[in-house]
Amino acid sequence: MRYRRIALLSSPASYRTQAFLTAAERLQLEVRHFIDTPEPLVQQWRRPEAVDFSRPQDAATRIVQLLGERPVDAIVPVDDTATLVAALVASQLGLPHNDPEATLAARDKLRMRQRLHAHGVRIPRFMPYPAVTDPRSIAEDVEYPCVVKPTLLSGSRGVIRADDPEQFIAAFERVQRIVVSDGAELDHAVILVETFVPGFEVALEGLLDEGILHVLALFDKPDPLDGPFFEETIYVTPSRLPAAVQQAISRCAADAARALGLRTGPIHAELRLNESGPWIIEVAGRSIGGLCSTILEFGTGMSLEELILAHAVGDPIASLERRGAAAGVMMIPIPRAGILRGVDGIEDGLCVPGVTGIEITAKLNHPLVPLPEGASYLGFIFARGQTPDDVEAALRAAHRCLSFRITPEIRLQPVTATRR
């Protein structure tokens, strides 16, 4: 009997890679792991697992060549940067996959908006602008409050609310700088301006099987996300919303996945809820970010990553029901920029009833960069309890126990020597 193999594609700094590797080991899957690596480093390292994902077609061709005559049963992307490459590889190998155009639409916020609008999915009104645009020339034409965002950055990075023309100009220019700092050229980039949608925000974790959406978990986000930046903090499941409202959210997410053309594998959707019903904010063709999946178990104890891999290789799955009572996670916000020198109070936080773990993922003596420029969290707090209210209270209590020693970052400036 042939030993089953998968190709796992991820970015080098992904929080989720180890969880997928552990899941593969539990499922007795052999893994060929390909890591997104800039081309200069690919040439320098000459390691077969290092592939530059920024050229998706070339990356897919390279991975197919590297897989050679050792067939794999599935191509599994871990994060946003890998979804398009994974779809291209799977299409060349004749393995189950999402259409590459669908994965691109779930990655590019402008393409996403265009497809969702064309299919009548409720989304904010939006207008794309060339990133080189002078915001002063359009500030009076924008509907306020609005949200300014880049089209290709993940999560809430670069997402800024503006309530008037002055704030809009500052926000647009700040997003321009963030786009440039990420390595893009303004001449070839787009910045999206959307109407701000008020309301309660939720996150839906789902699994698509032949286009049918199976909801794995619905998370409440009890902290208001009203801007000016949109740093996520607490996720709690099960949702406390009425059953009919949860069903409407599920239908909206399914409609969005269908509109994008996604048909298989995990999705992570962000929605807002107000008197008009649910609104789609984002849909990603991958699983939940960070270490948030740690709190999810299914059936007889499968992790989310085990569930995704088992589905990818075609294993029968006994149950998609989430296991256990209420659970939650807090993505610890970065309170300010600077150098992280230490975190105090972890032991006290772990003593809070219901708290199951605290993990500081930011590196000591390294810079902390908060949103909207930042792309990571300070760490994570995990909790379980009998009710969502119990879990939320435990997360907040544990966070109050923590204190962060952050010193200002002193940037050294080169000194030009002068002759006497």
C-alpha positions as CSV (number, residue, x, y, z in Angstrom):
1,M,0.0,0.0,0.0
2,R,1.4,3.4,-1.0
3,Y,2.2,5.7,1.9
4,R,0.0,8.8,1.5
5,R,1.7,12.1,0.8
6,I,0.7,15.8,0.7
7,A,2.4,18.9,-0.4
8,L,2.1,21.7,2.2
9,L,2.7,25.3,1.1
10,S,3.3,28.1,3.6
11,S,5.0,31.4,4.3
12,P,8.1,31.2,6.5
13,A,6.6,33.1,9.4
14,S,3.2,31.4,9.4
15,Y,1.8,30.7,12.9
16,R,-0.1,27.7,11.5
17,T,2.6,25.6,9.9
18,Q,3.4,23.5,13.0
19,A,-0.2,22.7,13.6
20,F,-0.5,21.3,10.1
21,L,2.7,19.3,10.4
22,T,1.5,17.8,13.7
23,A,-1.9,17.0,12.1
24,A,-0.1,15.3,9.2
25,E,1.9,13.2,11.6
26,R,-1.2,12.1,13.5
27,L,-2.9,11.1,10.2
28,Q,0.3,9.3,9.1
29,L,0.7,11.6,6.1
30,E,4.1,12.1,4.6
31,V,4.7,15.9,4.0
32,R,6.6,17.7,1.3
33,H,6.8,21.2,2.7
34,F,7.4,24.2,0.3
35,I,8.2,27.6,1.8
36,D,7.6,31.0,0.2
37,T,11.1,32.4,-0.2
38,P,12.3,35.5,-2.1
39,E,14.2,34.6,-5.3
40,P,17.6,35.9,-4.2
41,L,17.5,33.6,-1.2
42,V,16.3,30.7,-3.3
43,Q,19.4,31.1,-5.5
44,Q,21.7,31.5,-2.4
45,W,20.3,28.6,-0.4
46,R,19.6,26.2,-3.2
47,R,17.2,24.2,-1.1
48,P,14.4,22.4,-3.0
49,E,11.8,23.4,-0.5
50,A,12.4,27.1,-1.0
51,V,10.2,28.5,-3.8
52,D,9.3,32.1,-4.6
53,F,5.5,32.3,-4.5
54,S,5.4,35.9,-5.9
55,R,5.5,34.5,-9.4
56,P,2.6,32.0,-9.0
57,Q,2.9,30.3,-12.4
58,D,6.6,29.8,-12.2
59,A,6.3,28.6,-8.6
60,A,3.6,26.1,-9.5
61,T,5.8,24.8,-12.4
62,R,8.8,24.5,-10.0
63,I,6.8,22.6,-7.4
64,V,5.4,20.2,-9.9
65,Q,9.0,19.5,-11.1
66,L,10.2,19.0,-7.6
67,L,7.4,16.6,-6.8
68,G,8.6,14.6,-9.8
69,E,7.6,11.0,-9.9
70,R,6.6,10.8,-6.2
71,P,2.8,11.5,-6.4
72,V,1.0,13.4,-3.7
73,D,-2.7,13.0,-2.7
74,A,-3.3,16.7,-2.0
75,I,-1.9,20.2,-2.2
76,V,-2.7,22.1,1.0
77,P,-2.0,25.9,1.4
78,V,-1.5,27.1,4.9
79,D,-2.0,30.9,4.4
80,D,-3.0,33.5,1.9
81,T,0.3,33.7,0.1
82,A,0.0,30.0,-0.8
83,T,-3.6,29.6,-2.0
84,L,-3.1,30.6,-5.6
85,V,0.1,28.6,-6.1
86,A,-1.6,25.5,-4.4
87,A,-4.5,25.8,-6.8
88,L,-2.2,26.0,-9.9
89,V,-0.2,23.0,-8.7
90,A,-3.2,20.9,-8.0
91,S,-4.7,21.8,-11.4
92,Q,-1.6,20.6,-13.2
93,L,-1.5,17.4,-11.2
94,G,-5.2,16.7,-11.6
95,L,-6.0,16.9,-7.9
96,P,-9.0,18.4,-6.2
97,H,-8.7,22.2,-6.1
98,N,-10.4,25.5,-6.3
99,D,-10.3,27.4,-9.6
100,P,-7.2,29.6,-9.6
101,E,-9.3,32.6,-10.4
102,A,-11.5,31.9,-7.4
103,T,-8.5,31.7,-5.1
104,L,-7.2,35.0,-6.5
105,A,-10.6,36.6,-5.9
106,A,-10.4,35.4,-2.3
107,R,-7.0,36.9,-2.0
108,D,-7.4,40.3,-3.8
109,K,-9.9,42.5,-2.0
110,L,-10.9,44.4,-5.2
111,R,-11.6,41.2,-7.2
112,M,-13.5,39.9,-4.2
113,R,-15.7,43.0,-4.1
114,Q,-16.3,42.9,-7.8
115,R,-17.4,39.2,-7.8
116,L,-19.6,39.6,-4.7
117,H,-21.3,42.7,-6.1
118,A,-21.9,41.0,-9.4
119,H,-23.7,38.1,-7.6
120,G,-25.8,40.4,-5.3
121,V,-24.0,39.6,-2.0
122,R,-24.5,42.3,0.5
123,I,-21.1,44.2,0.8
124,P,-20.1,47.8,1.5
125,R,-20.1,50.2,-1.4
126,F,-16.6,50.5,-2.7
127,M,-14.5,52.5,-5.1
128,P,-10.9,51.5,-6.3
129,Y,-8.3,54.2,-6.9
130,P,-4.8,53.9,-8.3
131,A,-2.4,53.9,-5.4
132,V,-0.6,56.9,-6.9
133,T,-3.7,59.1,-6.6
134,D,-3.4,62.3,-4.7
135,P,-6.0,61.9,-2.0
136,R,-6.7,65.7,-1.9
137,S,-8.2,65.4,-5.4
138,I,-10.8,62.9,-4.3
139,A,-11.4,63.7,-0.6
140,E,-14.5,65.7,-1.2
141,D,-16.1,63.0,-3.3
142,V,-15.8,60.2,-0.7
143,E,-18.8,59.1,1.3
144,Y,-18.0,59.3,5.1
145,P,-17.4,57.5,7.3
146,C,-15.3,55.3,5.0
147,V,-12.6,52.6,5.3
148,V,-9.3,52.8,3.3
149,K,-7.5,49.6,2.7
150,P,-4.9,48.0,0.4
151,T,-6.1,45.2,-1.8
152,L,-3.5,42.5,-1.2
153,L,-2.4,42.7,2.5
154,S,-3.8,40.1,5.0
155,G,-5.9,40.7,8.0
156,S,-6.4,44.3,9.2
157,R,-3.0,45.5,8.1
158,G,-3.3,48.9,6.4
159,V,-7.1,49.1,7.1
160,I,-8.0,52.6,8.4
161,R,-11.3,54.4,9.0
162,A,-11.7,58.1,8.1
163,D,-14.7,60.3,9.2
164,D,-13.9,63.4,7.2
165,P,-11.7,64.7,4.3
166,E,-8.8,65.6,6.6
167,Q,-8.7,62.1,8.1
168,F,-9.2,60.6,4.7
169,I,-6.1,62.3,3.2
170,A,-4.0,61.2,6.2
171,A,-5.3,57.6,6.0
172,F,-4.8,57.3,2.2
173,E,-1.2,58.6,2.5
174,R,-0.5,56.2,5.3
175,V,-1.8,53.3,3.3
176,Q,0.4,54.4,0.4
177,R,3.4,54.2,2.7
178,I,2.3,50.8,4.0
179,V,1.9,49.5,0.4
180,V,5.4,50.7,-0.5
181,S,6.9,49.2,2.7
182,D,5.5,45.8,1.7
183,G,7.5,46.0,-1.5
184,A,4.8,47.0,-4.0
185,E,5.1,49.8,-6.5
186,L,2.4,52.4,-6.3
187,D,2.2,52.6,-10.1
188,H,0.9,49.1,-10.1
189,A,-1.1,49.0,-6.9
190,V,-4.7,49.8,-6.0
191,I,-6.2,51.3,-2.8
192,L,-9.8,50.5,-2.0
193,V,-12.2,53.0,-0.4
194,E,-15.4,51.5,1.1
195,T,-18.3,52.8,3.1
196,F,-18.0,51.9,6.8
197,V,-20.5,49.3,7.9
198,P,-21.5,49.6,11.5
199,G,-22.6,46.6,13.5
200,F,-21.6,43.5,15.5
201,E,-18.8,41.5,13.9
202,V,-18.5,37.7,13.7
203,A,-16.1,35.2,12.1
204,L,-17.2,32.0,10.5
205,E,-15.0,29.0,10.1
206,G,-16.2,26.6,7.4
207,L,-15.3,23.7,5.2
208,L,-16.4,23.5,1.5
209,D,-17.2,20.1,0.1
210,E,-18.2,20.1,-3.6
211,G,-19.5,23.6,-3.1
212,I,-21.5,22.8,0.0
213,L,-20.6,24.9,3.0
214,H,-20.3,23.1,6.4
215,V,-20.1,25.6,9.2
216,L,-17.5,24.4,11.7
217,A,-17.6,27.3,14.2
218,L,-19.2,30.8,14.4
219,F,-17.2,33.2,16.6
220,D,-18.6,36.3,18.3
221,K,-16.2,39.3,18.4
222,P,-17.4,41.1,21.5
223,D,-15.0,44.0,21.3
224,P,-16.3,46.8,19.1
225,L,-14.4,47.2,15.8
226,D,-15.2,50.7,14.9
227,G,-11.7,52.1,14.0
228,P,-9.7,54.0,13.3
229,F,-7.8,50.7,13.1
230,F,-9.4,47.3,13.2
231,E,-7.2,45.1,15.5
232,E,-9.0,41.9,16.4
233,T,-8.9,40.8,20.0
234,I,-11.4,38.3,21.4
235,Y,-13.1,35.4,19.5
236,V,-15.7,33.3,21.4
237,T,-17.6,30.3,20.2
238,P,-20.4,29.2,20.2
239,S,-22.0,32.5,19.1
240,R,-24.6,34.0,21.4
241,L,-26.7,35.3,18.5
242,P,-30.2,33.9,18.0
243,A,-30.4,30.7,15.9
244,A,-32.2,32.5,13.0
245,V,-29.5,35.1,12.9
246,Q,-26.8,32.5,12.8
247,Q,-28.6,30.7,9.9
248,A,-28.7,34.0,8.0
249,I,-25.0,34.5,8.6
250,S,-24.3,31.0,7.3
251,R,-26.4,31.5,4.2
252,C,-24.6,34.8,3.5
253,A,-21.2,33.1,3.8
254,A,-22.3,30.3,1.5
255,D,-23.5,32.8,-1.0
256,A,-20.2,34.6,-0.9
257,A,-18.1,31.4,-1.4
258,R,-20.3,30.5,-4.3
259,A,-20.0,34.0,-5.8
260,L,-16.2,33.8,-5.5
261,G,-16.2,30.3,-7.1
262,L,-14.7,28.5,-4.1
263,R,-15.8,24.9,-4.0
264,T,-13.4,22.9,-1.8
265,G,-11.4,23.2,1.4
266,P,-11.5,25.6,4.3
267,I,-12.8,29.2,4.3
268,H,-12.6,31.9,6.9
269,A,-15.2,34.7,6.6
270,E,-15.6,38.0,8.4
271,L,-19.1,39.4,8.6
272,R,-20.9,42.4,10.2
273,L,-24.5,42.3,11.4
274,N,-26.9,45.2,11.7
275,E,-30.6,45.9,11.1
276,S,-30.1,45.2,7.4
277,G,-28.8,41.7,8.1
278,P,-25.3,40.2,7.6
279,W,-22.7,41.9,5.4
280,I,-19.6,40.2,4.0
281,I,-16.4,42.0,4.9
282,E,-13.9,39.4,3.8
283,V,-13.7,35.8,2.7
284,A,-10.4,33.9,2.7
285,G,-9.8,30.5,1.1
286,R,-7.9,29.2,4.1
287,S,-8.4,28.4,7.7
288,I,-8.4,30.8,10.7
289,G,-5.2,32.7,11.4
290,G,-2.8,32.9,14.3
291,L,-3.0,30.2,16.9
292,C,-6.8,30.6,17.1
293,S,-7.5,27.0,15.8
294,T,-6.0,25.6,19.1
295,I,-9.4,26.0,20.8
296,L,-11.3,24.0,18.2
297,E,-11.9,20.2,18.3
298,F,-14.2,18.1,16.3
299,G,-15.9,14.7,16.5
300,T,-13.7,12.4,18.6
301,G,-11.0,15.0,19.2
302,M,-9.7,16.0,15.7
303,S,-8.0,19.4,15.4
304,L,-9.1,21.8,12.8
305,E,-5.9,21.0,10.8
306,E,-6.5,17.3,11.0
307,L,-10.0,17.9,9.7
308,I,-8.7,19.9,6.8
309,L,-6.0,17.4,5.9
310,A,-8.4,14.4,6.2
311,H,-10.8,16.2,3.8
312,A,-8.1,17.1,1.4
313,V,-6.9,13.4,1.0
314,G,-10.5,12.1,0.8
315,D,-10.7,10.4,4.1
316,P,-14.3,9.9,5.5
317,I,-15.0,12.3,8.4
318,A,-17.2,10.9,11.1
319,S,-18.4,14.2,12.5
320,L,-18.0,17.9,11.7
321,E,-19.6,18.9,15.0
322,R,-17.5,21.1,17.3
323,R,-16.5,19.2,20.5
324,G,-16.8,20.6,24.0
325,A,-18.5,23.6,25.7
326,A,-17.6,27.2,25.0
327,A,-14.1,28.2,24.0
328,G,-12.3,31.4,23.1
329,V,-9.1,33.1,22.3
330,M,-7.7,36.6,22.8
331,M,-5.2,37.9,20.3
332,I,-3.2,40.1,22.6
333,P,-3.0,43.6,21.1
334,I,0.3,45.4,20.8
335,P,-0.2,48.4,23.1
336,R,2.5,50.6,21.5
337,A,5.5,50.5,19.3
338,G,8.9,49.8,20.8
339,I,11.2,47.0,21.9
340,L,9.6,44.2,23.9
341,R,11.8,43.6,27.0
342,G,9.5,41.4,29.0
343,V,6.0,40.2,29.9
344,D,4.9,40.0,33.6
345,G,1.9,38.4,35.2
346,I,1.7,35.3,33.0
347,E,1.6,33.0,36.1
348,D,-1.3,35.0,37.5
349,G,-3.1,35.0,34.2
350,L,-2.8,31.2,34.1
351,C,-4.4,31.0,37.5
352,V,-7.6,32.6,36.2
353,P,-10.4,29.9,36.2
354,G,-11.1,28.8,32.7
355,V,-7.8,29.9,31.2
356,T,-6.0,27.0,29.5
357,G,-2.9,28.7,28.1
358,I,-1.0,31.9,27.5
359,E,1.5,32.0,24.7
360,I,3.7,35.1,24.0
361,T,4.7,34.8,20.3
362,A,6.5,38.2,20.0
363,K,10.2,37.9,20.4
364,L,12.0,39.5,23.4
365,N,14.3,42.3,22.5
366,H,12.7,42.7,19.1
367,P,10.6,45.6,17.8
368,L,6.8,45.6,18.2
369,V,4.9,47.2,15.4
370,P,1.2,47.8,16.1
371,L,-1.6,48.1,13.4
372,P,-2.1,49.4,10.9
373,E,1.6,48.9,9.9
374,G,2.1,45.7,11.9
375,A,1.4,42.2,10.7
376,S,1.5,40.1,13.9
377,Y,0.2,39.8,17.5
378,L,2.0,40.0,20.8
379,G,0.6,36.6,21.7
380,F,-2.5,34.6,22.5
381,I,-4.7,33.7,25.6
382,F,-6.9,30.6,25.5
383,A,-9.9,29.7,27.6
384,R,-12.7,27.2,28.0
385,G,-15.9,27.3,30.0
386,Q,-19.5,26.3,30.4
387,T,-20.8,29.4,28.6
388,P,-19.4,32.0,26.2
389,D,-19.9,34.7,28.9
390,D,-17.6,32.6,31.2
391,V,-15.0,32.4,28.5
392,E,-15.0,36.0,27.6
393,A,-14.7,37.0,31.3
394,A,-11.8,34.6,31.8
395,L,-9.9,36.1,28.8
396,R,-10.4,39.6,30.0
397,A,-9.3,38.8,33.5
398,A,-6.2,37.0,32.3
399,H,-5.3,40.0,30.0
400,R,-5.6,42.3,33.0
401,C,-3.0,40.3,34.8
402,L,-0.4,40.9,32.1
403,S,1.9,43.9,31.9
404,F,4.3,44.5,29.1
405,R,7.8,46.1,29.4
406,I,8.3,48.0,26.2
407,T,11.1,50.5,25.7
408,P,11.3,53.1,22.9
409,E,13.2,52.0,19.8
410,I,16.2,54.2,19.2
411,R,17.1,54.4,15.5
412,L,20.7,55.2,14.9
413,Q,21.4,57.7,12.2
414,P,24.6,57.4,10.1
415,V,27.1,60.2,10.9
416,T,29.0,61.8,8.0
417,A,32.6,62.5,8.9
418,T,33.8,66.0,8.1
419,R,37.4,67.1,7.5
420,R,38.9,69.6,9.8
